[in-house]
Amino acid sequence: MQCPGQDSRYWSGEAVFESKCPHCGQAVEFFKDDSQRTCRSCGRKLLNPKMDFGCASYCPFAEQCLGSLPPELAAAKGGLFKNKVAASMRSYFDSDSRRIKHAEAVAEQAELIGKAASGADMMVVMACAYLHDIGIKEAERKFNSSLAQHQHSEGPPVARELLTALKAQPELIDEVCDIIGHHHSPRETETVNFKVLYDADLIVNMAEQYQEKPPTQAQLDKVLGLLLTEAGRAQAKTALQRFVQS
């Protein structure tokens, strides 16, 4: 089945155009539905500048449609996926602005910590950050409670449904659901991805608490000792030190 966005029945204007090769300046002819063309002058492969490749971030048939993804598209893949997960979270929480704001704050901290931590998979980290509390609605509906144990049981099925709708890879879905299913309770041995989420969530939870009741330096030092990564501790000092009572 042809992608509707590339179906010639929906085209307007010229279906054939030329674009200059950024490597040698030679004109390269494109049909509108070409995903990429090879410059006859220098032999480089060029993306069609008028084609929207956003679907490649989540479609399991991307390589069959486009061929091997060009480096610039592969580099943007994580960002495109992150944005789709964020949009899915906002849609799910609907008018619950407090939960949306919290998830976005955790995602912001997780991105900073994850990029500074060694070995973090940022697609997993960001999916976990946006969806870590996704079980709250079902927990409150079923148990009239948002206790961690209920979040842990109700979050993974919701996260799995949302990520499956985004056509995420099964391995990513499994890991995200595992992390969400115990994100308040570290096991004896944890992955870097779990540790990054745990630290990000703790930092945001403490920041929200400290707005109401500022900590002493001793109290903040105790929290710093609970963090699981060096990157998390460094980020916590930046984010939380300002709340300490003078």
N, C-alpha and C positions, 0 to 999 in steps of 0.2 A: 504494500500500500504506500502511495506517495505521500510525503509530508505535505499537508495543505499549504504551508507557508511557501513551498517551492512549486506548487501546482500551477502550470502555465495558464489555467483558466482564470486565476486570480491576478495575473500580471497586469500592469498598466505601464504605458510608456514603452521605451525601447527595451527589447529583450536581449539585445547584443550591444556591448559597450567595450571601450578600451580603458585600461588602467596602466599607468606607468610602473614598471618594475622598480621598486625602491633600491635595488642593488646595482642596476646598470642603466636605468632610465629608458629602456626599450619599451615600446607600447606592447601590451599583452591583451589579446582579445578574450573576453569572457561572454559566455551565455549566462543569463541570469541564474540558471539552476546549476551552474558549475560550482562545486565546492572549492576547488582549487585548480590552477593551471600551471604548467611549466613554462617558464620564460625561454623562448627559443634562442635568445642571445646568450644568457649566462647559465641556463640550466637550473635555476632556483625554482622551487615550488612556491606559489603565491596563493594566499587565501583570497577568495572572492570578497572584495571590499563592500559589496552591497548585500551580502548574505548574513542573516542573524544566526550565529552559531550557539546561542544560549542553550539550546536543547542538548548539546553535546556534553553538558556538565552532569546530566543525569540519565540520558537515554542509553540503555544497554546495547543498542544497535549502532552507536555513534561511529565506530570504526568501520562497520560495513557500509554505512552511508557516506562517510567522509574519507575513508582510508585512514592510515596512521595519522593521528592528530599532530598537526604542526606544533613546534615547541611553544609558540606564543599562546596557542589555544590551550595546550596542556597546562601551562603555567596559570592560566586564568580559571581553570576548572574548579579549584577549591573555593575561590571567591564566589563563583556563580552558584555552587551548591550551598554554600553558607547562606547566601541571600534567600534561596528558596526555602531552606529550613526555617529561617527567621520569619519569613512571610507565613509559613504554615503554622508556626507557633502563635503568631499574632491573630491569625484567623481563628484558631482553636480557642484562645482565651477571649476573643471577641471584645467585649467592653470592660474586661477586668484589667484596667490600666496598671494596677499595682503589681500584678503578676507579670505582666508584659515588661514593665520597667525593671523588675528584679531580674528577669531572664536576660534582658539586654545588658544590664550592668554586669552580670556574671559572665556573659559572652565577651564583654570588653576586657574584663580582667583575665579571662582564660586565654584570649588571643595574645595579650602581653606576656603572660607567664609561659604559654606554650611555645611561643617563638624564641623565648630565652632558655627554655629547657631542652636538654638533649634527648632526641629520640621521640618527640611527640608527633603523632599523626594529627595534623590540624583539621582534617575533615572530620575525624572522630571527635576530637576535642570540641570543635564548634557545634557539632550536632548535639553532643551531650550538654553543652552549656545552654543552648537555647531550649532544650527539651527536658532538662534535669528535673523540673518540678511539674511536668506535664500530667502527672497522675493526681494532682491536687483536686481537680474538679470531680473526678470519679470517687476519690476518697471522701470528699465532703458529701457527695450525693449518696454514697452507700453507707458510710459510717458516721456522717456528720462530724468528721474529724480530719485534720490535716497532719496528724502525727506521722513521723517518718516511716513507721512500719506500714502504714496504709499507702503512703506515697510510693514506697518500694514495691508494693504488690500491684498497684494500679497503674503505675507509670509505664512499665515496659510494653503492655499491650497497646496502649495509645501511641507510644513512640513508634512501635513497629508498624502500626497502621499508617501513620503519617509518612514515615520514611519509605514504606513500600509504595505509597502513592507517588512519591517522588522518584521511584525507580532506583533507589540507592542499592549498592551492591549488598548481597546477603551477608557477607562477612562484616561489613561496616554495621549493618543493622543489628546483628547478633552482639557485637561488642558494645554498641551504644546502649542496647537494652540491658545488657549485663551490668554496665556501670550505673545506669539510672536505677536499676533494681537494688542497689545497696550504696547509693552515693553519699549517704550520711554515715556509713559504717565501714571504715577501711578494714580489709582483711589483713592477715599477717604479711602476705606478699601481694603487692599491687603493681599494675602497669603504670607507666609514665602518664598515659592518657587519663587514668583515674586520678592520679595525684594532682595533675594540673586542674581538673575540674573541682576536686575537693578543696584545694587551696583557693581557687577563684570564688567558690560559693561561700567559704568561710570568711574571706575578706569582705565580701558584699554584705553578708549577714552581720558581721561585726560593725561595719560602717553604718548600717541601718540602726543598729542598737545604740551605737555611740552618739548618734544624732540626738537621741533622747537622754542618754546618760553617759557623759564623757568618762573615759577610763583614767585610772592612774597609770603611771609608767610601768609599775609592777604588773598591773592587770594586762596591759598591752604586751609586755614581755612574755607573759604566760601564754597568750594567744599565739605569739610568734613561735613558741615552742611546739605548738600543735600542728603547724604547717608541715607538709610532706616534701616540699622541694625547696632548694636554695633560691630558685627564681621566684617562688611564691613568697618566701620570707623577705626578699628584696622588694618585691612589689607591695607587700603588706606595709613595710616601713614607709614607703612613698604614699600609700593610700590612707593609712590609719594614724600616722604620727601626729597629724594636725589636730586630731580630736583629744589628745592627751591634755589633762588639766595642768595649767601652768602653776 
